[in-house]
């Protein structure tokens, strides 16, 4: 991870350019850094990457603090990027790019927001409307810099009653392209909760990958990292995800089989196979892919189904005759919990 966000002055470094103006109600400022060392950072203040200059950060115009175990946003600056993105004082940050951040240290989140996120960012905040009612606000935006002044362009803004990510398609004119929303990447166990739990598992024997359900959890084959995408599809089907054994930015061999996919079969029903998860899948303008799954929560029981995006109408299921994972026209529901 990059540097820590503490107020300091690096010897020989240039001064902060516009942060003081931002704090008194002017435009959001920028701060330069040398390598991974910022010249001046104030504890708790949120910065985002500069669109064009990797050696500069953009002041978001809000603080992030741990208040009784919650990630509270406060001291939003008038006319700041945070205000433009729809952030209010007292909002509680609960998700970054669709991934729940409960239990994360504030410093980790500040580093993540400055060092790792993309120029398009999805933030979810819990907003208390009154003593008995709250909503979850989802703001998906990008920070652009025009004439050296950063500004926010809202791509999608909505609210929900529950912390369940809505379907997002920011560019309907591109009917076949998806975009990865970015880090953080959460790790999850996917299993059928019966008398004996059955965990979704991948095995790679002599480059012959199989997808199956096992009764004993093995973190090497049962811990999946969730990559979330936005783009076209059917809103009622759920959000688009890829589940892979591959950690974010982990280098793997070309023949590494880490990711379940729905394989077309010209003379029979489609089946589940195993493939790699190439780095270009964490970019933009990605075409529809057999690795993509719709993840949808069943509101009645909190369980999830996984439907193939490419093989529409086919769901991940456990074989009725064994432990193999198959595709079925009938949805099977899984517990998907952080590992």
C-alpha positions in Angstrom: 0.0 0.0 0.0 1.1 3.6 -0.5 2.0 6.2 2.1 0.1 6.9 5.2 -2.0 10.0 5.4 -0.5 12.1 8.2 0.2 15.8 8.2 3.9 16.2 7.4 6.3 18.2 5.2 8.8 16.4 3.0 12.1 18.1 2.8 12.6 19.9 -0.6 9.0 19.3 -1.7 6.7 21.8 -3.2 3.9 23.3 -1.1 0.3 22.2 -1.2 -1.3 24.2 -4.0 -5.0 24.8 -3.3 -6.1 22.9 -0.2 -6.5 25.9 2.0 -8.8 27.5 -0.6 -10.8 24.4 -0.7 -11.2 24.3 3.1 -12.6 27.8 3.2 -15.2 27.2 0.5 -13.2 27.5 -2.8 -12.6 24.9 -5.4 -11.2 21.5 -4.4 -7.5 21.5 -4.1 -4.7 19.3 -5.2 -1.6 18.0 -3.4 1.6 16.9 -5.0 3.6 13.9 -4.0 7.1 12.7 -4.8 7.1 9.0 -5.6 4.8 7.7 -2.8 5.5 10.5 -0.4 3.0 13.3 -0.1 4.3 16.7 0.8 1.4 17.5 3.2 -1.5 15.5 4.2 -4.0 16.1 7.0 -5.2 13.1 9.1 -8.7 12.0 8.1 -9.1 14.1 4.9 -10.0 12.2 1.8 -8.0 12.5 -1.4 -8.6 10.9 -4.8 -6.3 10.3 -7.7 -5.7 13.0 -10.3 -7.1 12.2 -13.7 -3.9 13.0 -15.6 -1.0 13.4 -13.1 0.0 10.4 -11.0 2.1 12.7 -8.9 -0.8 14.7 -7.7 -3.9 14.0 -5.6 -7.3 15.8 -5.6 -8.8 16.9 -2.3 -12.3 15.5 -2.1 -13.4 18.0 0.5 -14.6 15.8 3.3 -13.2 14.0 6.4 -13.5 10.3 7.1 -13.3 9.2 10.8 -14.1 6.2 12.9 -17.0 7.1 15.2 -18.1 4.2 17.4 -17.0 1.7 14.7 -18.7 3.5 11.8 -16.9 5.3 8.9 -18.5 8.7 9.3 -18.1 11.5 6.6 -18.1 15.0 8.0 -16.9 18.6 7.5 -17.8 18.6 3.9 -16.4 21.7 2.2 -18.8 24.0 0.5 -18.5 23.7 -3.4 -16.3 20.7 -2.9 -16.2 17.5 -5.0 -17.8 15.6 -2.1 -20.8 17.9 -2.1 -21.0 17.6 -5.9 -20.9 13.8 -5.6 -23.9 13.9 -3.3 -22.2 13.4 0.1 -23.8 15.0 3.2 -22.3 15.6 6.6 -23.0 12.6 8.9 -23.3 10.1 6.0 -21.8 6.7 7.0 -19.6 5.2 4.3 -20.5 1.5 4.0 -19.4 0.3 0.6 -16.6 1.3 -1.9 -17.1 0.0 -5.4 -19.8 -2.3 -4.3 -17.7 -4.0 -1.6 -18.7 -3.7 2.1 -16.0 -2.1 4.2 -17.2 -2.9 7.6 -14.3 -3.5 10.0 -11.7 -1.8 7.8 -9.3 0.7 9.4 -9.9 4.3 8.3 -6.2 4.6 7.3 -6.6 1.6 4.9 -9.6 3.3 3.3 -7.8 6.6 3.0 -4.9 4.9 1.3 -7.2 2.9 -0.9 -9.1 6.0 -2.1 -5.9 7.9 -2.9 -3.8 5.1 -4.3 -6.0 2.3 -5.7 -9.4 3.5 -6.9 -10.0 4.4 -10.5 -11.3 7.8 -11.8 -14.8 6.3 -11.8 -15.8 5.6 -8.2 -18.9 4.1 -6.6 -19.5 5.1 -3.0 -22.4 3.9 -0.9 -23.4 5.8 2.2 -26.0 5.1 4.9 -28.0 8.3 5.5 -30.2 8.7 8.5 -33.4 10.5 7.5 -34.9 10.6 11.0 -34.8 8.6 14.2 -36.5 5.5 12.6 -35.6 5.7 8.9 -32.5 5.5 6.9 -31.6 5.0 3.2 -28.5 3.8 1.3 -27.4 6.4 -1.3 -25.3 5.1 -4.3 -23.3 7.7 -6.1 -21.2 6.6 -9.1 -19.1 9.4 -10.5 -15.9 10.3 -12.1 -13.4 13.1 -11.3 -12.2 15.1 -14.3 -9.8 17.9 -14.4 -10.4 20.9 -16.7 -8.0 23.8 -16.9 -6.3 22.4 -13.8 -9.6 22.4 -11.8 -11.1 19.1 -10.7 -14.8 18.5 -11.0 -17.3 15.7 -10.5 -19.4 14.2 -13.2 -22.3 12.1 -11.8 -22.8 8.9 -13.8 -25.5 7.3 -11.6 -27.2 8.4 -8.4 -29.9 6.5 -6.6 -31.0 5.3 -3.2 -32.2 1.9 -1.8 -33.8 0.8 1.4 -31.2 -2.0 1.8 -27.4 -2.2 1.3 -27.9 -4.2 -1.9 -26.1 -2.9 -5.0 -28.5 -1.7 -7.8 -28.0 -2.6 -11.4 -26.0 0.2 -13.1 -25.5 0.9 -16.8 -24.0 4.3 -17.3 -23.7 4.1 -21.1 -26.7 2.5 -22.8 -25.3 3.5 -26.2 -22.7 0.7 -25.7 -25.0 -2.4 -25.5 -22.2 -4.9 -25.4 -19.5 -3.4 -23.1 -18.9 -3.7 -19.4 -16.6 -2.0 -17.0 -14.9 -3.2 -13.8 -15.8 -0.8 -11.0 -12.4 -1.2 -9.2 -11.0 -2.2 -5.8 -11.3 -3.2 -3.1 -11.8 -6.8 -3.9 -13.6 -8.9 -1.2 -13.0 -12.6 -0.7 -16.0 -14.9 -0.2 -17.2 -18.5 0.4 -20.0 -19.7 -1.8 -21.9 -22.7 -0.3 -25.1 -24.6 0.0 -26.3 -24.5 3.6 -27.7 -27.9 4.3 -27.2 -30.5 7.0 -23.7 -30.7 5.6 -22.4 -27.5 3.9 -21.3 -27.9 0.3 -18.7 -25.3 -0.8 -18.2 -24.3 -4.4 -14.6 -25.4 -5.3 -12.3 -25.3 -8.3 -9.6 -28.0 -8.9 -6.9 -28.0 -11.5 -5.5 -31.4 -12.2 -3.1 -31.6 -15.2 -4.7 -28.5 -16.6 -8.1 -30.1 -16.5 -10.2 -27.8 -14.4 -13.4 -28.9 -12.6 -16.0 -27.1 -10.7 -17.6 -29.1 -7.8 -19.0 -28.9 -4.3 -17.0 -30.2 -1.4 -17.9 -30.8 2.2 -14.6 -29.6 3.6 -13.6 -26.0 3.0 -10.1 -25.5 1.5 -9.1 -21.8 1.3 -6.9 -22.5 -1.7 -9.8 -23.8 -3.8 -12.9 -22.4 -2.1 -12.0 -18.8 -1.4 -13.3 -16.6 -4.3 -12.5 -13.0 -5.0 -15.4 -11.0 -6.4 -14.9 -8.6 -9.3 -18.0 -6.4 -9.8 -18.9 -4.9 -13.2 -21.4 -2.4 -14.5 -22.9 -2.4 -18.0 -25.7 -3.8 -20.1 -28.1 -6.6 -19.1 -31.4 -7.1 -17.5 -31.8 -5.1 -14.2 -34.1 -7.7 -12.7 -31.3 -10.4 -13.0 -29.0 -8.7 -10.5 -25.5 -7.3 -10.7 -22.7 -8.6 -12.9 -19.8 -10.3 -11.2 -16.8 -12.6 -11.8 -15.7 -15.0 -9.1 -12.1 -16.0 -9.2 -9.5 -17.7 -7.0 -7.1 -15.1 -8.3 -6.3 -12.2 -6.0 -6.4 -8.7 -7.4 -3.1 -7.9 -9.3 -1.7 -11.3 -8.5 0.5 -12.6 -11.3 -0.5 -16.1 -12.5 0.7 -18.4 -15.2 -1.0 -18.5 -18.6 -2.6 -21.9 -17.8 -3.8 -21.0 -14.4 -7.4 -22.1 -14.1 -9.0 -19.9 -11.5 -12.4 -18.8 -12.7 -15.7 -20.7 -13.4 -17.3 -19.9 -16.8 -20.5 -21.0 -18.6 -19.5 -22.9 -21.7 -21.6 -23.1 -24.8 -22.3 -26.6 -26.2 -23.4 -26.8 -29.8 -25.2 -30.1 -29.5 -26.3 -30.1 -25.8 -27.1 -27.9 -22.9 -24.3 -25.5 -21.8 -21.9 -26.7 -19.1 -19.6 -25.1 -16.5 -15.9 -25.0 -17.2 -12.8 -23.4 -15.6 -10.7 -20.8 -17.2 -8.1 -18.1 -16.3 -9.0 -14.5 -15.3 -6.8 -12.2 -17.5 -5.9 -8.7 -16.4 -7.7 -7.0 -19.2 -10.9 -8.1 -17.5 -10.2 -5.4 -14.9 -10.5 -2.7 -17.5 -13.1 -0.9 -19.5 -15.0 -1.6 -22.8 -15.1 -5.4 -22.0 -17.4 -7.5 -24.2 -19.9 -10.0 -22.8 -17.9 -13.0 -21.5 -18.6 -16.5 -20.3 -17.0 -15.6 -17.0 -19.7 -13.1 -16.2 -22.6 -14.1 -13.8 -25.6 -12.3 -12.6 -25.7 -12.3 -8.8 -29.2 -11.8 -7.4 -30.3 -11.9 -3.8 -33.5 -13.7 -2.8 -35.2 -11.1 -0.5 -37.1 -13.8 1.3 -34.1 -15.7 2.7 -31.0 -13.6 1.9 -29.5 -16.3 -0.3 -28.1 -15.7 -3.8 -28.4 -17.2 -7.3 -25.7 -17.1 -10.0 -27.1 -16.9 -13.5 -24.8 -16.9 -16.6 -24.8 -13.6 -18.4 -23.8 -15.2 -21.7 -25.9 -18.4 -21.3 -29.0 -16.5 -20.2 -31.5 -18.5 -18.1 -28.9 -21.1 -16.9 -27.9 -21.1 -13.2 -25.0 -22.6 -11.2 -26.4 -25.7 -9.4 -25.2 -28.8 -7.7 -25.8 -32.0 -9.7 -28.7 -34.1 -8.5 -26.5 -37.2 -9.0 -23.2 -36.1 -7.4 -21.0 -33.3 -6.3 -20.3 -31.7 -9.7 -21.4 -28.2 -10.4 -23.7 -27.9 -13.4 -25.9 -25.4 -15.2 -29.6 -25.8 -14.6 -32.7 -24.0 -15.7 -33.7 -24.0 -12.1 -31.9 -21.5 -9.8 -30.1 -22.9 -6.8 -29.6 -20.5 -3.9 -26.3 -20.1 -2.0 -24.9 -18.4 1.0 -22.2 -16.0 -0.1 -20.4 -14.7 2.9 -17.0 -12.9 3.5 -14.3 -15.4 4.1 
